[in-house]
Amino acid sequence: MILLAVVGKAMEIFMDNDVAISVKNVTMTFNLNKEKVDNLKEYVIKLISRKLEYKKFYALKNINFEVKKGEHLAILGLNGAGKSTLLKTIVGVYKPAEGTVEKNGVIAPLLELGAGFDPNYTGEENIYLYGAILGYDRNYIKSKFDEIVEFSELGHFIKVPVKNYSSGMRARLGFSIATAVEPDVLILDEVLSVGDAGFKKKSLAKVRSLFDKGVTVLFVSHSIEQVKAICDRAILLEHGEIIAQGDVEDVIPIYEEKIKKPKKKPVKKAPEKKEESPKAEAEEKKEKKSDNS
C-alpha cells in the first residue's frame, strides 16, 4: 500500500511538471457603480453612509482548463467574451475572486504593448524601464539593447521622447522588448497585427522562431487564419464561460457560427402621404366645383 502511494505521488508530480498552466474554477468579478460618483469626497461619504450601490458583474465564470508544455492554445470569443480578462488573470494583473491559477516557467506576456512607457522618456530610456516592468535586469537588457533597436526599426528615433511616437512605433518598441526574452510560456493578445505589412510578417516570424524552441503559447486573435497557423487546441468563451474546447479544427466552426450575423430583410416603408396646405385644398375644391357646373 505504501509503495502504491509513493508511486502514485511520483506520477502526480510528473504530471504537474508536464503542465505549463493550470486554471481551476476561476471566477472574476467587477463591481459596477449604479450611479456616477464625481469625486473622492462624495465616494467616501456614500461608502461610510452605506449609500454606495453597485452591481456585481461576472467577467469570468468557473473557468477550468490546462495547457501542457509545448501546446499552443487559442482563446476565441466575440468582443466582451472575457478573453483579455482571462489572460490578465493568468499573468497576475487581476486576482481571481474564486479559484486558482498555477504556472510553471518564465512567462512573457505580450498584452498591451507599450502600456508601461513614460511619454517623457526617450525610447532608449523606456527600453530599460519597460524591461524592468517585465522583470528583466539591467545587464540582460543591455546585452539585448542593439537587437531590440534593430528589430523595432526605430533608428535615430530611439533618442526621441516616446510622446512624439505614433501608436504603431510604441507598439513596435514594446513588441521588440517583450520578445527579447526566451520564455517558457508566451502569451499573445492581438499583438501580431502591430505595424505595417512588413513588420507584421517579421513579428510573426519572430514568434514562430520561439515556437521552434518548444515554447507554450496562449493566443488571442480574431484572425482565424493566424489561429489555424499557430494553434493546435482552442477554447471558446461566451459571456465569461467556456462553451467549447478541444482540437482547433473542431472549435473554429462553432466560433464561425457565432460570428455569422443573420441577414436582416429590408423593411419596406409605406409611401408617405403628402400634407396639403389649406390654400391648396381650397383651390382643389374650387376646381371640382367648376367641373361639376
C-alpha positions as CSV (number, residue, x, y, z in Angstrom):
1,M,0.0,0.0,0.0
2,I,2.8,2.4,0.9
3,L,4.6,1.5,-2.3
4,L,1.5,2.3,-4.3
5,A,1.0,5.6,-2.5
6,V,4.6,6.6,-3.3
7,V,4.3,5.6,-7.0
8,G,1.0,7.5,-7.2
9,K,2.6,10.6,-5.7
10,A,5.5,10.3,-8.1
11,M,3.1,10.1,-11.1
12,E,1.2,13.1,-9.8
13,I,4.4,15.2,-9.6
14,F,5.4,14.1,-13.1
15,M,2.0,15.2,-14.4
16,D,2.2,18.5,-12.6
17,N,5.6,19.2,-14.2
18,D,4.2,18.4,-17.6
19,V,1.6,21.2,-17.2
20,A,2.6,24.7,-18.0
21,I,-0.6,26.5,-16.9
22,S,-3.5,25.1,-14.8
23,V,-6.7,27.2,-14.4
24,K,-9.1,25.7,-11.8
25,N,-12.6,27.1,-11.0
26,V,-11.6,30.7,-11.8
27,T,-14.3,33.3,-11.4
28,M,-13.6,37.0,-11.9
29,T,-16.0,39.7,-10.8
30,F,-16.1,43.5,-11.0
31,N,-18.2,46.0,-9.0
32,L,-20.1,48.4,-11.3
33,N,-21.5,51.5,-9.7
34,K,-25.2,52.1,-10.3
35,E,-24.7,55.8,-10.2
36,K,-22.0,58.3,-11.2
37,V,-19.7,59.5,-8.4
38,D,-17.8,62.6,-9.4
39,N,-15.1,62.9,-6.7
40,L,-13.4,61.1,-3.9
41,K,-15.2,63.1,-1.2
42,E,-18.6,62.0,-2.5
43,Y,-17.4,58.4,-2.8
44,V,-16.1,58.3,0.8
45,I,-19.3,59.9,2.2
46,K,-21.5,57.4,0.3
47,L,-19.3,54.5,1.3
48,I,-19.4,55.4,5.1
49,S,-23.2,56.1,5.0
50,R,-23.7,52.8,3.0
51,K,-25.4,54.6,0.2
52,L,-22.9,53.4,-2.4
53,E,-24.8,50.9,-4.6
54,Y,-23.1,48.7,-7.1
55,K,-23.9,45.8,-9.4
56,K,-21.7,42.7,-9.5
57,F,-20.5,41.9,-13.0
58,Y,-19.1,38.4,-13.7
59,A,-16.4,38.7,-16.3
60,L,-15.3,35.0,-15.9
61,K,-17.4,32.2,-14.6
62,N,-16.0,28.9,-13.3
63,I,-13.2,28.6,-15.9
64,N,-11.3,25.3,-16.0
65,F,-8.6,24.1,-18.4
66,E,-4.9,23.0,-18.5
67,V,-2.2,23.8,-21.0
68,K,0.6,21.2,-21.3
69,K,4.2,22.2,-22.0
70,G,4.7,22.8,-25.7
71,E,1.0,23.2,-26.6
72,H,-0.4,26.2,-28.5
73,L,-3.8,27.1,-27.2
74,A,-6.1,29.7,-28.9
75,I,-8.6,31.6,-26.8
76,L,-11.6,32.6,-29.0
77,G,-14.7,34.6,-28.5
78,L,-16.6,37.7,-29.6
79,N,-15.8,41.1,-28.2
80,G,-16.6,41.2,-24.5
81,A,-16.5,37.4,-24.1
82,G,-13.7,37.7,-21.4
83,K,-10.6,36.8,-23.5
84,S,-8.3,39.6,-22.3
85,T,-9.6,39.4,-18.8
86,L,-8.7,35.7,-18.7
87,L,-5.1,36.4,-20.0
88,K,-4.6,39.2,-17.4
89,T,-5.9,36.8,-14.7
90,I,-3.4,34.2,-15.8
91,V,-0.5,36.7,-15.9
92,G,-1.4,38.1,-12.5
93,V,-2.7,41.6,-13.4
94,Y,-6.0,40.6,-11.8
95,K,-6.6,38.4,-8.8
96,P,-9.5,36.0,-9.3
97,A,-12.4,36.3,-6.9
98,E,-12.5,32.5,-6.8
99,G,-10.3,29.6,-8.0
100,T,-6.6,29.3,-8.7
101,V,-4.1,29.8,-11.5
102,E,-0.9,27.8,-11.4
103,K,2.1,28.5,-13.7
104,N,5.4,26.7,-14.4
105,G,8.3,28.5,-16.0
106,V,9.1,32.0,-17.3
107,I,6.1,33.8,-18.8
108,A,6.4,36.6,-21.4
109,P,3.0,38.4,-21.7
110,L,2.5,40.4,-24.9
111,L,-0.8,42.1,-23.9
112,E,-1.0,45.9,-24.1
113,L,2.3,46.7,-25.8
114,G,3.9,49.9,-24.6
115,A,1.4,50.3,-21.7
116,G,4.2,50.9,-19.2
117,F,6.1,53.6,-21.2
118,D,6.8,57.0,-19.8
119,P,5.9,59.5,-22.5
120,N,8.6,62.0,-21.4
121,Y,11.4,59.4,-21.6
122,T,13.2,58.6,-24.8
123,G,12.8,55.2,-26.5
124,E,16.2,54.2,-25.2
125,E,15.3,55.1,-21.6
126,N,11.9,53.3,-22.0
127,I,13.7,50.1,-23.1
128,Y,15.3,49.8,-19.6
129,L,12.1,50.9,-17.9
130,Y,9.8,48.5,-19.8
131,G,12.3,45.8,-19.4
132,A,12.3,46.3,-15.6
133,I,8.5,46.1,-15.6
134,L,8.7,42.8,-17.5
135,G,11.1,41.5,-14.8
136,Y,14.4,41.7,-16.8
137,D,17.6,43.0,-15.1
138,R,19.6,45.9,-16.5
139,N,22.5,43.8,-17.6
140,Y,20.2,41.5,-19.6
141,I,18.5,44.5,-21.3
142,K,21.9,46.0,-22.0
143,S,23.1,42.8,-23.7
144,K,19.9,42.8,-25.9
145,F,19.7,46.6,-26.5
146,D,21.1,46.6,-30.1
147,E,18.9,43.7,-31.0
148,I,15.8,45.4,-29.7
149,V,16.5,48.7,-31.5
150,E,17.3,46.9,-34.8
151,F,14.1,44.8,-34.6
152,S,11.9,47.8,-33.8
153,E,13.2,49.7,-36.9
154,L,13.1,53.0,-35.0
155,G,16.7,54.0,-35.9
156,H,17.6,57.5,-34.7
157,F,14.0,57.9,-33.2
158,I,15.3,55.8,-30.3
159,K,16.7,59.1,-28.9
160,V,13.4,60.9,-29.2
161,P,10.8,61.1,-26.4
162,V,8.1,58.5,-26.7
163,K,5.3,61.2,-26.5
164,N,6.4,62.0,-30.1
165,Y,5.9,58.4,-31.3
166,S,2.9,57.2,-33.2
167,S,0.9,54.3,-31.7
168,G,2.5,51.9,-34.2
169,M,6.0,53.0,-33.2
170,R,5.2,52.5,-29.5
171,A,3.7,49.0,-30.1
172,R,6.8,48.0,-32.3
173,L,9.1,49.0,-29.5
174,G,7.0,47.2,-26.9
175,F,6.9,44.0,-29.0
176,S,10.7,44.2,-29.6
177,I,11.4,44.4,-25.8
178,A,8.9,41.7,-24.9
179,T,10.2,39.2,-27.4
180,A,13.9,39.8,-26.4
181,V,13.4,37.2,-23.7
182,E,13.4,33.4,-24.3
183,P,10.3,32.4,-22.3
184,D,8.7,29.1,-21.4
185,V,5.2,30.5,-21.9
186,L,4.3,33.1,-24.5
187,I,1.0,35.0,-24.1
188,L,-0.2,36.9,-27.1
189,D,-3.2,39.2,-27.2
190,E,-3.8,40.6,-30.8
191,V,-0.1,41.6,-31.0
192,L,0.6,40.1,-34.4
193,S,-1.4,43.0,-36.0
194,V,1.3,45.5,-34.9
195,G,2.8,47.9,-37.5
196,D,2.7,47.7,-41.3
197,A,2.6,44.6,-43.5
198,G,6.4,44.2,-43.4
199,F,6.6,44.4,-39.7
200,K,3.6,42.1,-39.2
201,K,5.5,39.5,-41.3
202,K,8.7,40.0,-39.3
203,S,6.8,39.8,-35.9
204,L,5.1,36.6,-37.0
205,A,8.5,35.1,-38.0
206,K,9.9,36.1,-34.6
207,V,7.1,34.4,-32.7
208,R,7.4,31.3,-34.8
209,S,11.1,31.2,-34.0
210,L,10.1,31.0,-30.3
211,F,7.7,28.2,-31.2
212,D,10.5,26.1,-32.7
213,K,12.2,26.2,-29.2
214,G,9.2,24.4,-27.7
215,V,7.6,27.4,-26.0
216,T,4.0,27.1,-24.7
217,V,1.6,29.6,-26.3
218,L,-1.7,31.2,-25.3
219,F,-3.0,33.1,-28.3
220,V,-5.9,35.5,-28.6
221,S,-6.9,36.7,-32.1
222,H,-9.9,37.4,-34.3
223,S,-7.9,36.1,-37.3
224,I,-8.9,32.5,-38.0
225,E,-6.0,32.1,-40.4
226,Q,-3.5,33.0,-37.7
227,V,-5.2,30.8,-35.2
228,K,-5.1,27.8,-37.6
229,A,-1.4,28.6,-38.5
230,I,-0.3,28.8,-34.8
231,C,-2.5,26.7,-32.6
232,D,-3.4,23.1,-32.2
233,R,-6.1,23.4,-29.4
234,A,-8.7,26.1,-28.6
235,I,-11.3,27.2,-26.1
236,L,-14.3,29.3,-27.0
237,L,-15.6,31.9,-24.5
238,E,-19.1,33.4,-24.4
239,H,-20.2,35.9,-21.7
240,G,-17.3,34.7,-19.5
241,E,-17.9,31.0,-19.7
242,I,-16.2,28.2,-21.8
243,I,-18.8,26.9,-24.2
244,A,-16.4,24.7,-26.3
245,Q,-12.9,23.4,-26.0
246,G,-10.8,20.8,-27.9
247,D,-9.0,20.5,-31.2
248,V,-8.7,23.8,-33.0
249,E,-10.3,22.3,-36.2
250,D,-13.4,21.3,-34.1
251,V,-13.8,24.6,-32.1
252,I,-13.3,27.0,-35.1
253,P,-16.6,26.0,-36.9
254,I,-18.5,26.7,-33.7
255,Y,-16.8,30.1,-33.4
256,E,-17.6,30.9,-37.1
257,E,-21.2,30.2,-36.4
258,K,-21.2,32.7,-33.6
259,I,-19.7,35.5,-35.7
260,K,-22.2,35.0,-38.5
261,K,-24.8,37.7,-38.3
262,P,-28.3,36.9,-39.5
263,K,-29.2,38.8,-42.6
264,K,-32.0,41.3,-41.9
265,K,-34.6,41.7,-44.5
266,P,-35.0,45.3,-45.6
267,V,-38.2,46.8,-44.2
268,K,-40.4,48.4,-46.9
269,K,-41.6,51.8,-45.9
270,A,-45.2,52.8,-46.7
271,P,-45.4,55.8,-49.1
272,E,-45.6,59.0,-47.2
273,K,-48.8,60.9,-47.6
274,K,-48.2,64.5,-48.6
275,E,-49.8,67.1,-46.4
276,E,-51.5,69.7,-48.4
277,S,-51.8,73.3,-47.2
278,P,-55.3,74.8,-46.5
279,K,-54.8,77.1,-49.6
280,A,-54.1,74.1,-51.9
281,E,-57.2,72.3,-50.5
282,A,-59.4,75.3,-51.2
283,E,-58.2,75.6,-54.8
284,E,-58.7,71.9,-55.4
285,K,-62.3,72.2,-54.1
286,K,-62.9,75.2,-56.3
287,E,-61.7,73.3,-59.4
288,K,-64.0,70.4,-58.6
289,K,-66.9,72.8,-58.2
290,S,-66.3,74.4,-61.6
291,D,-66.0,71.0,-63.3
292,N,-69.4,69.9,-61.8
293,S,-71.0,73.1,-63.1
